[in-house]
Every structure is written in structure tokens, then in C-alpha cells.
Amino acid sequence: MARCTAPVRGHRSSAAAADCPACGSRYGRYSGYHGYGSGYSSSGSYSSPSYSSSSRSSGGSGRRTSKPRWSGAGSAVWYTPEQVQALTPVRENVENLAASQPDLRDVFLCHAWDDRQGSAKELHDLLEARGVRVWFSEKDLGLGVPMMRAIDKGLVNSRVGIVLVTPAMLRRLPAEGIADKELSALLRRERLVPVVHGTTYEELEQVSLLLASRAGLNTAEESMAEVAAKIAELVAT
């Protein structure tokens, strides 16, 4: 009999349930668990996720793949239906802000201090290589500039917040330092995408139930480059 992978790998990320040998055939029941999976926009009204399904497999796993409406016709990037559901409200906010405040940065990258020269810089570089305008503390905090004021301006002047959830972030959040303040500000808005890297949603849940309730992207399921490609499409205007 196939054994459920939930105790080890979890079913909270976008496609983990589909990969489970015991639960893969009924993974659709998980799609509404996360905050974004409900289909409600930031205005409180229901909006059906806009995507077209395809039978094309992803990575040989047999997962269903989809193309959201904001993905260009020539794009080689494919999404799971859960990812499309999670990202659709964020995309709606991006489009609204692009029309009303065209000068905003595309992305504010929230990360743990320990990751500034590692995974955070990797994600930053991949995004900028795709033309995404990223607020990143390593380059945007000038000498002599008050840190909290600079971060506050970065948050206000960005369309989307990306939270890089790593083991270092999980260690930092309970201390209620700068990363915790950034996250608190981002959680108040429906413009947040977690990127889980080197950890799991189950471990995140022990630190922040609110952040763990937000569906996002996971480098356990796809590479950092693929994550960056999806973020770049999400914020493209």
C-alpha cells in the first residue's frame, strides 16, 4: 500500500500533494487551504482563477500544468493550478498599481540578514537579469541612511513583496528584528509571495501561522531560476 508523504514532506505547498503516492489522485482538496487559494481578491469579492489547463506533465511527475492569463504566448514557464490560484490576486494588485502608480519598484525582497550574500543575492540577481526592478537591502541601503526609514520607503514603493523563507529566516523571526518588521508590514497587504527555500511549510508553521497560510513558491519543487521566472512574469507590465 502506498504511504502518505505528509509527515515528512507536507502537503501545504503548491504541488506536494500531487507527488504523494497515497494522496496524489485527490490532491485537489488541498487547493483551498491557503489564504490565496480561496479565490477572493483583495477587495473581498470572489474572482475565479484565470488559467487554461493542460495535460502536459511537469518534470516527469505527472502533475497538471497551467498557463495563467498573464503568461505570454511564447512563454516556456508552466504553473500548477494551485500556483495560478495563489498568484492571481497578487497579479490583480500588480495590474491595478501599474495603472495608478507606474513608478513603483516591481519587488521588495524580504530576507534574513544571514542570506544577504547567499540565497537572497541569488534570487535578486536572477530577477534583475530578467528585468525586474528589485528593492534589495544590500544595494539600496546607502551609508548613513537610517535603516528602518529606508526599508519603510522600499515597502511603500514596491508593488509586490517577496519573502524568502529559509532556515535563517525561521531563526530570525522569533527575535522580532528587522525581518520580522518587514514581514509584519507585508502581511497586512494582499501583495505577498513566500518563496520557501531549504525548509518546509511545516517548519514555517511553527514560527508564523499567518505566513504559513499563504501559498507561494518552493525551491524543493523547482529551481531558484524557475521561481525567478515566475515572479518576473507575475510583475511584468
C-alpha positions in Angstrom: 0.0 0.0 0.0 1.3 3.5 -0.9 2.3 5.5 2.1 1.4 9.2 2.6 4.4 11.6 2.5 2.7 14.3 4.5 4.6 13.6 7.8 7.9 14.1 6.0 7.3 16.4 3.0 4.0 18.0 3.9 1.1 18.8 1.6 0.9 22.5 2.2 3.0 23.6 -0.8 1.6 24.0 -4.3 2.3 20.5 -5.7 3.5 18.3 -2.8 0.1 16.6 -2.5 0.2 15.7 -6.2 3.5 14.0 -5.7 2.3 11.9 -2.8 1.7 8.3 -3.9 -1.2 7.9 -1.4 -2.9 11.3 -1.9 -2.0 12.3 -5.5 -5.2 11.3 -7.0 -7.3 13.5 -4.7 -4.9 16.4 -4.1 -7.5 18.9 -5.3 -8.9 19.1 -1.8 -5.8 20.9 -0.7 -6.1 23.8 -3.2 -8.3 25.9 -0.9 -6.2 25.6 2.2 -4.0 28.6 1.8 -5.1 32.2 2.0 -4.8 32.8 -1.7 -6.4 29.5 -2.7 -9.9 30.7 -1.8 -10.3 32.7 -5.0 -11.1 36.0 -3.2 -9.4 39.2 -4.4 -8.1 41.9 -2.1 -11.4 43.8 -2.5 -13.2 40.9 -0.8 -15.1 39.9 -4.0 -14.8 36.5 -5.5 -12.7 36.2 -8.6 -12.3 32.9 -10.4 -8.7 32.0 -11.2 -7.9 32.7 -14.8 -6.0 29.9 -16.3 -6.2 27.2 -19.0 -5.3 23.7 -18.0 -3.0 21.4 -20.0 -2.3 17.7 -19.7 1.4 18.3 -20.2 3.4 16.8 -17.3 5.8 18.8 -15.2 9.3 17.3 -14.5 8.0 13.8 -15.3 5.9 13.8 -12.1 2.5 13.7 -13.9 1.3 16.9 -12.3 -1.2 19.0 -14.1 0.2 22.2 -15.5 -1.4 25.5 -16.4 -0.8 28.8 -18.1 -2.2 31.9 -16.3 -3.6 34.8 -18.4 -0.6 37.0 -17.6 1.9 34.5 -19.1 2.9 35.4 -22.6 2.0 33.2 -25.6 5.7 32.4 -26.2 6.5 31.7 -22.5 8.1 28.4 -21.6 7.1 28.8 -17.9 4.4 26.4 -16.7 2.5 26.5 -13.4 0.5 24.1 -11.3 -3.2 25.1 -10.9 -2.6 25.8 -7.2 0.1 28.3 -8.1 -2.2 30.0 -10.5 -4.9 30.3 -7.8 -2.3 31.6 -5.3 -0.8 34.2 -7.7 -3.9 35.5 -9.4 -4.9 38.0 -6.6 -1.3 39.2 -6.5 -1.3 39.8 -10.2 -4.6 41.7 -10.0 -2.9 44.1 -7.5 0.1 44.4 -9.8 -2.1 45.5 -12.7 -4.0 48.0 -10.5 -0.8 49.5 -9.1 0.9 49.6 -12.5 -2.0 51.8 -13.8 -2.3 54.1 -10.8 1.4 54.2 -9.7 3.6 53.4 -12.7 6.9 54.4 -10.9 6.8 51.8 -8.2 9.5 49.2 -8.0 8.4 45.7 -9.1 9.5 43.7 -6.0 10.6 44.3 -2.4 12.8 41.3 -1.4 12.4 40.5 2.3 15.2 38.2 3.6 17.2 37.2 6.7 20.4 39.1 7.2 22.3 35.8 7.1 21.1 35.2 3.5 22.2 38.6 2.1 25.3 37.1 0.3 23.8 33.7 -0.4 20.3 32.7 -1.5 18.8 36.3 -1.3 21.5 37.6 -3.6 21.0 34.6 -5.9 17.3 35.4 -6.2 18.0 39.1 -6.6 20.4 38.5 -9.4 18.1 36.1 -11.2 15.3 38.6 -11.0 17.3 41.6 -12.2 18.7 39.5 -15.1 15.0 39.2 -16.2 14.5 43.0 -16.0 12.7 43.0 -12.6 13.3 46.1 -10.5 14.1 44.8 -7.0 14.5 46.7 -3.7 17.3 44.8 -2.1 18.9 46.0 1.2 22.5 45.1 0.0 22.3 47.7 -2.7 19.5 50.1 -1.6 20.7 50.8 1.9 23.2 53.6 1.5 25.8 54.6 4.0 24.4 56.9 6.6 20.8 56.2 5.6 18.6 55.3 8.6 17.8 51.6 8.0 14.2 51.4 9.1 13.3 54.6 7.2 14.9 53.2 4.0 13.1 49.8 4.4 9.8 51.6 5.0 10.2 53.6 1.8 11.2 50.4 -0.1 8.0 48.7 1.1 5.8 51.6 0.2 7.3 52.0 -3.2 7.1 48.3 -4.3 4.2 46.5 -6.0 4.9 43.0 -4.6 6.7 41.7 -1.5 8.7 38.5 -1.9 9.6 36.8 1.4 12.5 34.4 1.2 11.7 31.8 3.8 14.9 30.0 4.8 16.2 28.3 7.9 17.9 31.6 8.7 14.6 33.5 8.4 13.0 31.0 10.7 15.7 31.6 13.3 15.4 35.4 12.9 11.7 35.9 13.1 11.2 35.0 16.8 13.7 37.6 17.7 11.3 40.3 16.3 14.1 42.1 14.4 14.1 43.9 11.1 13.0 40.9 9.1 10.0 40.4 11.4 9.0 44.1 11.0 9.2 43.8 7.2 7.1 40.7 7.3 4.5 42.3 9.5 4.1 45.1 7.1 3.9 42.8 4.1 1.3 40.6 5.7 -1.1 43.5 6.0 -1.3 43.6 2.2 -2.5 41.1 -0.4 0.7 41.5 -2.3 2.9 38.9 -0.7 4.5 35.8 -2.2 6.5 33.5 0.0 9.4 31.7 -1.6 10.3 28.6 0.6 13.9 27.6 0.3 15.8 25.0 2.2 12.9 24.5 4.7 9.2 23.4 4.7 5.8 24.9 5.3 5.5 22.6 8.4 8.6 24.2 9.9 7.4 27.7 8.9 4.1 27.0 10.7 5.9 26.6 14.0 7.2 30.2 13.6 4.4 32.1 11.7 1.0 30.6 11.2 -0.1 33.7 9.2 2.8 33.4 6.7 2.4 29.6 6.5 -1.2 30.2 5.4 -0.1 32.0 2.3 0.6 29.7 -0.7 3.7 30.6 -2.7 6.6 29.0 -4.5 9.0 26.4 -3.3 12.5 25.5 -4.4 12.0 21.9 -3.3 9.7 21.6 -6.3 11.5 23.8 -8.9 14.9 25.6 -9.2 15.5 29.1 -8.0 15.8 30.1 -11.6 12.3 28.8 -12.3 11.0 30.6 -9.3 12.5 33.8 -10.6 11.0 33.3 -14.0 7.5 33.0 -12.4 8.0 36.1 -10.3 9.2 38.0 -13.4 6.1 37.1 -15.3 3.9 37.9 -12.3 5.2 41.5 -12.1 5.7 42.2 -15.8 3.6 45.2 -17.1 
